[in-house]
C-alpha cells in the first residue's frame, strides 16, 4: 500500500510502521536478566530512538501499553516511567501482567504516537 513506511522491517515484524500521520511501535524490551528498572530504561530508550526515526517523539505518544511479567514490579517500572514521560504530555496508558516472550523479560512497552 502506498504511503506505508516500515522501519527496521524483518521477516516476522517491523520495529515501527508509519501511516497516515501515526506511528505504531512493536513491543520494546530491555536486556533479559537485568532488573525491571534497567529493562524499563532500555525499552524506553528504544521507544525514543524509533520515534525519532519515524519523525515523532515522546511528547506525541497517544497511547501506551505496558506488560509486566509480575505486577509486583509495577511501582519499580512506574518510577522509571514517571521520570521519562513528559508532564503535560502523558498518553492514555494501560498496564497488565503477561507471560512475555522469554522468561527473563520483565517488561515490554508498546506505543502509538502522532508524527510531528
Backbone as CSV, one residue per row, in Angstrom:
resi,resn,N_x,N_y,N_z,CA_x,CA_y,CA_z,C_x,C_y,C_z
1,UNK,0.843,-1.181,0.000,0.000,0.000,0.000,0.888,1.243,0.000
2,UNK,0.506,2.196,-0.798,1.252,3.448,-0.887,1.160,4.215,0.425
3,UNK,2.255,4.848,0.791,2.252,5.697,1.970,2.582,4.996,3.269
4,UNK,2.766,3.688,3.251,3.143,2.970,4.468,4.660,2.890,4.526
5,UNK,5.236,3.334,5.645,6.680,3.275,5.848,6.951,2.275,6.960
6,UNK,7.774,1.297,6.653,8.147,0.283,7.650,9.591,0.521,8.067
7,UNK,9.823,0.574,9.355,11.148,0.842,9.906,11.680,-0.438,10.530
8,UNK,12.925,-0.760,10.190,13.568,-1.979,10.697,12.687,-3.195,10.447
9,UNK,12.286,-3.334,9.206,11.395,-4.422,8.799,12.171,-5.725,8.660
10,UNK,11.622,-6.783,9.203,12.234,-8.105,9.117,11.233,-9.122,8.594
11,UNK,11.609,-10.368,8.632,10.752,-11.440,8.128,9.478,-11.607,8.962
12,UNK,9.552,-11.301,10.250,8.420,-11.517,11.143,7.679,-10.240,11.493
13,UNK,8.407,-9.121,11.618,7.787,-7.884,12.089,8.657,-6.683,11.751
14,UNK,8.086,-5.526,11.920,8.819,-4.265,11.784,8.948,-3.632,13.158
15,UNK,10.008,-2.880,13.350,10.183,-2.165,14.609,9.147,-1.078,14.784
16,UNK,8.745,-0.482,13.652,7.717,0.564,13.657,7.087,0.632,12.276
17,UNK,5.853,1.095,12.247,5.136,1.306,10.987,4.494,2.686,11.057
18,UNK,4.728,3.478,9.999,4.193,4.835,9.919,3.166,4.878,8.799
19,UNK,1.993,5.434,9.103,0.944,5.574,8.098,-0.035,6.666,8.525
20,UNK,-0.381,7.498,7.609,-1.447,8.472,7.808,-1.247,9.317,9.073
21,UNK,-0.001,9.739,9.308,0.277,10.618,10.443,0.428,9.932,11.782
22,UNK,0.421,8.601,11.791,0.581,7.849,13.038,1.755,6.891,12.927
23,UNK,2.340,6.556,14.059,3.386,5.545,14.110,3.050,4.535,15.205
24,UNK,3.125,3.267,14.841,2.889,2.160,15.761,4.228,1.482,15.996
25,UNK,4.622,1.317,17.242,5.866,0.637,17.566,5.593,-0.788,18.002
26,UNK,6.488,-1.672,17.606,6.469,-3.032,18.133,6.822,-2.956,19.619
27,UNK,6.543,-4.007,20.339,6.889,-4.032,21.757,8.388,-3.912,21.958
28,UNK,8.788,-3.047,22.874,10.201,-2.806,23.169,10.540,-3.390,24.529
29,UNK,11.668,-4.079,24.580,12.115,-4.734,25.808,13.565,-4.354,26.082
30,UNK,14.021,-4.675,27.268,15.416,-4.458,27.624,16.186,-5.760,27.555
31,UNK,17.357,-5.769,28.159,18.203,-6.953,28.156,17.671,-7.970,29.160
32,UNK,17.398,-9.197,28.706,16.911,-10.224,29.631,17.884,-10.422,30.786
33,UNK,17.337,-10.602,31.966,18.158,-10.852,33.142,18.483,-9.602,33.951
34,UNK,18.298,-8.422,33.357,18.517,-7.175,34.086,17.311,-6.898,34.986
35,UNK,17.427,-5.930,35.869,16.325,-5.557,36.760,15.193,-4.901,35.970
36,UNK,14.046,-4.776,36.592,12.921,-4.080,35.966,13.312,-2.638,35.651
37,UNK,14.023,-1.995,36.541,14.456,-0.620,36.307,15.305,-0.526,35.046
38,UNK,16.319,-1.356,34.939,17.226,-1.318,33.796,16.493,-1.713,32.510
39,UNK,15.648,-2.734,32.568,14.897,-3.140,31.376,13.938,-2.040,30.930
40,UNK,13.283,-1.379,31.870,12.362,-0.299,31.511,13.125,0.863,30.889
41,UNK,14.254,1.224,31.458,15.078,2.301,30.889,15.498,1.971,29.465
42,UNK,15.914,0.740,29.230,16.350,0.322,27.892,15.185,0.311,26.909
43,UNK,14.038,-0.181,27.350,12.861,-0.212,26.476,12.440,1.206,26.093
44,UNK,12.446,2.117,27.048,12.053,3.499,26.763,13.081,4.209,25.886
45,UNK,14.349,3.858,26.016,15.376,4.406,25.123,15.120,3.945,23.687
46,UNK,14.701,2.699,23.520,14.359,2.194,22.188,13.106,2.884,21.643
47,UNK,12.138,3.151,22.513,10.959,3.914,22.101,11.400,5.278,21.585
48,UNK,12.254,5.959,22.336,12.760,7.270,21.902,13.433,7.173,20.534
49,UNK,14.288,6.176,20.361,15.047,6.019,19.123,14.132,5.755,17.929
50,UNK,13.189,4.833,18.087,12.277,4.509,16.985,11.340,5.668,16.668
51,UNK,10.861,6.354,17.695,10.006,7.509,17.441,10.764,8.579,16.655
52,UNK,12.023,8.828,17.013,12.824,9.817,16.285,12.980,9.405,14.824
53,UNK,13.243,8.136,14.591,13.389,7.659,13.210,12.086,7.802,12.421
54,UNK,10.959,7.723,13.115,9.649,7.847,12.468,9.198,9.300,12.333
55,UNK,9.954,10.232,12.915,9.562,11.638,12.855,8.628,12.047,13.976
56,UNK,8.807,11.432,15.134,7.961,11.729,16.283,8.834,11.802,17.533
57,UNK,8.190,11.936,18.682,8.887,11.910,19.959,7.892,11.595,21.068
58,UNK,8.404,11.489,22.288,7.547,11.063,23.392,6.453,12.067,23.743
59,UNK,6.601,13.316,23.337,5.528,14.289,23.567,4.332,14.050,22.646
60,UNK,4.503,13.192,21.651,3.436,12.903,20.687,2.840,11.505,20.870
61,UNK,3.215,10.813,21.957,2.646,9.482,22.207,1.173,9.637,22.560
62,UNK,0.347,8.865,21.875,-1.097,8.893,22.103,-1.521,7.830,23.105
63,UNK,-0.937,6.649,22.986,-1.288,5.573,23.910,-0.081,4.686,24.147
64,UNK,-0.082,4.058,25.313,0.987,3.133,25.692,0.367,1.922,26.364
65,UNK,0.913,0.765,26.026,0.564,-0.477,26.710,1.856,-0.991,27.334
66,UNK,1.783,-1.320,28.596,2.949,-1.844,29.283,2.583,-3.209,29.860
67,UNK,3.403,-4.193,29.519,3.204,-5.543,30.033,4.325,-5.855,31.010
68,UNK,3.942,-6.308,32.179,4.894,-6.734,33.203,4.777,-8.235,33.407
69,UNK,5.899,-8.906,33.587,5.861,-10.336,33.885,5.269,-10.575,35.275
70,UNK,5.401,-9.565,36.147,4.888,-9.681,37.516,4.434,-8.294,37.978
71,UNK,3.162,-8.165,38.322,2.632,-6.868,38.754,3.276,-6.379,40.042
72,UNK,4.011,-7.232,40.730,4.759,-6.788,41.915,5.822,-5.757,41.528
73,UNK,6.173,-5.707,40.229,7.173,-4.748,39.739,6.562,-3.432,39.263
74,UNK,5.266,-3.240,39.485,4.551,-2.062,38.999,5.167,-0.755,39.498
75,UNK,5.443,-0.652,40.781,5.997,0.588,41.341,7.398,0.864,40.804
76,UNK,8.208,-0.176,40.671,9.573,-0.005,40.149,9.536,0.476,38.697
77,UNK,8.687,-0.122,37.884,8.548,0.315,36.495,8.011,1.738,36.441
78,UNK,7.005,2.058,37.263,6.421,3.404,37.266,7.431,4.481,37.651
79,UNK,8.384,4.170,38.515,9.404,5.151,38.891,10.211,5.565,37.661
80,UNK,10.533,4.605,36.808,11.272,4.904,35.574,10.365,5.646,34.601
81,UNK,9.146,5.155,34.429,8.187,5.792,33.515,7.948,7.250,33.906
82,UNK,7.688,7.489,35.187,7.374,8.842,35.655,8.525,9.821,35.417
83,UNK,9.772,9.345,35.515,10.929,10.193,35.255,11.106,10.451,33.756
84,UNK,10.580,9.566,32.923,10.768,9.644,31.471,9.651,10.398,30.755
85,UNK,8.410,10.159,31.138,7.277,10.725,30.395,7.174,12.221,30.677
86,UNK,7.008,13.037,29.616,6.933,14.486,29.846,5.591,14.885,30.460
87,UNK,5.645,15.548,31.602,4.418,16.008,32.245,3.680,16.966,31.309
88,UNK,2.379,16.831,31.276,1.565,17.611,30.352,1.392,16.919,29.012
89,UNK,2.127,15.823,28.797,2.040,15.063,27.548,1.859,13.574,27.835
90,UNK,1.301,13.244,28.979,1.130,11.834,29.323,0.063,11.207,28.427
91,UNK,0.363,10.031,27.875,-0.588,9.373,26.980,-1.634,8.581,27.756
92,UNK,-2.648,8.136,27.038,-3.534,7.113,27.590,-2.654,5.879,27.799
93,UNK,-2.856,5.155,28.898,-1.956,4.046,29.197,-2.693,2.915,29.883
94,UNK,-2.289,1.700,29.545,-2.770,0.510,30.231,-1.563,-0.319,30.628
95,UNK,-1.626,-0.931,31.798,-0.559,-1.808,32.264,-1.186,-3.106,32.730
96,UNK,-0.599,-4.210,32.294,-1.121,-5.510,32.692,0.006,-6.494,32.920
97,UNK,-0.363,-7.646,33.429,0.593,-8.721,33.669,0.433,-9.761,32.578
98,UNK,1.557,-10.229,32.045,1.521,-11.232,30.980,2.799,-12.054,31.001
99,UNK,2.702,-13.254,30.506,3.890,-14.066,30.286,4.536,-13.524,29.020
100,UNK,5.760,-13.018,29.117,6.426,-12.386,27.986,7.181,-13.424,27.152
101,UNK,7.759,-12.992,26.043,8.343,-13.895,25.050,9.471,-14.771,25.585
102,UNK,10.207,-14.277,26.551,11.287,-15.054,27.159,11.189,-14.902,28.676
103,UNK,11.570,-15.928,29.414,11.392,-15.895,30.869,12.099,-14.751,31.583
104,UNK,13.196,-14.250,31.034,13.950,-13.191,31.703,13.533,-11.790,31.278
105,UNK,12.552,-11.680,30.385,11.989,-10.362,30.083,11.006,-10.023,31.195
106,UNK,11.135,-8.831,31.750,10.282,-8.423,32.862,9.277,-7.350,32.470
107,UNK,9.552,-6.619,31.377,8.681,-5.524,30.965,8.744,-5.374,29.445
108,UNK,7.610,-5.024,28.854,7.522,-4.725,27.424,6.653,-3.490,27.256
109,UNK,7.096,-2.554,26.415,6.409,-1.289,26.217,6.011,-1.165,24.752
110,UNK,4.735,-0.855,24.506,4.192,-0.714,23.155,3.517,0.655,23.079
111,UNK,3.880,1.461,22.068,3.269,2.779,21.967,2.762,3.060,20.555
112,UNK,1.788,3.953,20.501,1.287,4.550,19.262,1.440,6.052,19.440
113,UNK,1.943,6.712,18.399,2.188,8.153,18.503,1.799,8.857,17.211
114,UNK,1.581,10.156,17.322,1.373,11.003,16.154,2.737,11.411,15.619
115,UNK,2.830,11.502,14.306,4.056,12.007,13.683,4.002,13.527,13.752
116,UNK,5.143,14.162,14.037,5.200,15.624,14.158,4.940,16.276,12.812
